[in-house]
Amino acid sequence: MPASVHANCCKPITFSPGPRGSSRRLYPRITHHAPRTSMSRSSITRTLERNPERSPERTSERASKVREAAPSRGGKAHSIRIIGGDWKRTPLPVLSLDGLRPTPDRVRETLFNWLGQSLDGLRCLDLFAGSGALGFEAASRGAVRVLMVERSGRAVAQLKANQTRLAAKNIEIVEADALRLAAGLAPNSFDVVFLDPPFGDTAMLQRAIELAVPLVSPGGALYVESGDPVDLAQTPALAGWAITREGKAGAVRYHLLRRENEE
């Protein structure tokens, strides 16, 4: 823009005095519009030939790959954090696997408060280990032995990597079907048994309880985590047992059970 034009555009305009004898000075607003450009069909074709990555087919292909690579809901990479004991505040990686649902921090904290914080000398079974949240917590709090059972090979590999990271000698990790392994364990061989099977499978939960009850030593405890409340009247295997503590956190129901004559 020539200097003369710029000066004229920006010169203040004085209006006649208003009712109060004052004048208003306004500057006209200058708006610069970007020049519009258009591309002919032949120009677009040449551009795509020079830049094949911009083609609609390649763009759609890349978008498809992004969707395939994106984690599913709840499948984002994350970690659990040990709440108490020797490894307090230690973060442990958790795999993004369908159905893998680590016990929430709040629930774990409540559970181990119920168990008395320290598990010195106790033998623990984490029958559906998954992320290992319960088993690692028990080992951190002094359990002399923690047996983790998990069917997924990928989850087992991650559990063993976390065990190595902690140099945890009191943990044993077994890749196996939880129900089949439990059926072969000796009675009264654990002081605390953790049951956190897949939610929604009532038959599996019932069978897991049936197999876990004989494994609990006299004076021991059974922990059950599920999507629905445990109904003692509908669970024959729990005859003679009582729910000593229970709670709810979101969709999670959690229960601590002991034999009635040992409360």
C-alpha positions, 0 to 999 in steps of 0.5 A, spaced: 500 500 500 502 506 498 504 511 503 499 516 501 494 511 501 496 508 508 496 515 511 489 517 509 486 511 511 489 512 518 487 519 519 482 521 524 476 523 522 473 528 527 465 529 528 461 535 530 461 536 537 456 532 541 451 535 546 456 535 551 461 539 547 466 533 546 468 530 539 469 523 538 475 521 534 474 514 530 479 510 526 476 506 520 478 499 521 482 496 516 481 489 514 486 485 510 483 479 506 487 473 504 487 473 496 483 467 494 486 462 490 483 456 486 486 450 483 484 447 477 483 439 476 489 438 472 493 442 478 490 438 483 492 431 479 499 434 478 500 435 486 497 428 487 502 425 483 508 429 486 505 428 493 502 421 493 501 421 501 496 426 500 491 422 495 484 420 498 486 413 498 492 413 502 489 418 507 484 413 508 489 408 509 493 412 514 486 413 518 485 406 518 491 404 521 491 409 526 484 406 528 487 399 528 493 401 533 489 406 537 487 402 544 480 400 546 476 403 551 480 402 558 486 399 554 490 405 554 497 403 557 497 404 565 500 402 571 498 400 578 502 403 584 503 399 590 500 402 596 504 399 602 510 395 605 517 394 602 515 397 595 510 402 597 509 407 592 513 403 587 509 403 580 508 397 576 506 397 568 500 393 567 498 390 560 492 393 556 488 386 555 481 385 554 478 383 561 484 385 565 481 389 571 486 391 576 483 392 583 482 399 584 487 403 589 482 405 594 479 397 594 486 395 595 487 400 601 481 398 604 482 390 604 489 391 607 486 395 612 481 389 614 487 384 614 491 388 618 496 392 614 502 387 615 501 380 612 508 377 616 509 370 615 502 369 611 501 364 605 497 367 600 494 365 593 492 370 588 488 365 583 486 370 578 492 374 578 491 378 572 495 385 573 498 382 580 495 388 584 493 383 590 499 379 590 504 384 589 501 388 595 501 382 599 508 380 598 510 387 599 507 387 606 511 381 608 507 375 606 512 369 606 509 366 600 505 369 594 502 364 589 500 368 583 496 364 577 494 367 571 492 363 564 494 369 559 501 368 557 502 375 556 500 377 562 504 372 566 510 375 562 508 382 565 508 379 572 514 375 571 518 382 569 515 386 575 517 380 579 524 381 577 524 388 577 522 388 585 527 382 586 521 378 589 523 372 592 517 370 596 513 370 589 511 364 585 508 365 578 504 360 574 501 360 567 495 355 568 488 355 568 486 357 575 480 352 576 484 346 574 490 348 578 486 350 585 483 343 584 490 340 585 492 344 591 493 341 598 487 343 603 489 348 608 495 351 604 494 358 604 492 363 610 489 368 605 486 367 598 484 372 593 479 371 588 477 376 583 475 372 577 472 375 570 466 379 572 459 377 569 461 369 569 457 367 575 458 359 574 466 361 574 465 365 581 461 359 584 466 354 582 472 358 584 469 359 591 468 351 591 475 350 590 478 356 594 474 354 601 478 348 602 484 351 601 483 356 606 487 354 613 484 355 620 483 362 622 484 364 614 481 369 610 477 369 603 477 375 599 472 375 593 471 381 588 465 381 583 460 385 580 454 383 584 454 382 592 456 375 594 449 371 597 451 366 602 444 363 601 445 362 594 452 359 595 452 352 598 460 352 599 460 358 604 455 354 609 459 356 615 462 362 613 460 369 614 462 376 610 465 380 616 467 386 611 464 388 605 464 394 600 462 397 594 466 402 589 463 403 582 461 397 579 466 393 584 463 389 590 468 386 595 468 382 601 472 379 606 469 372 609 471 368 615 469 361 618 463 363 623 467 360 629 473 363 627 471 371 627 
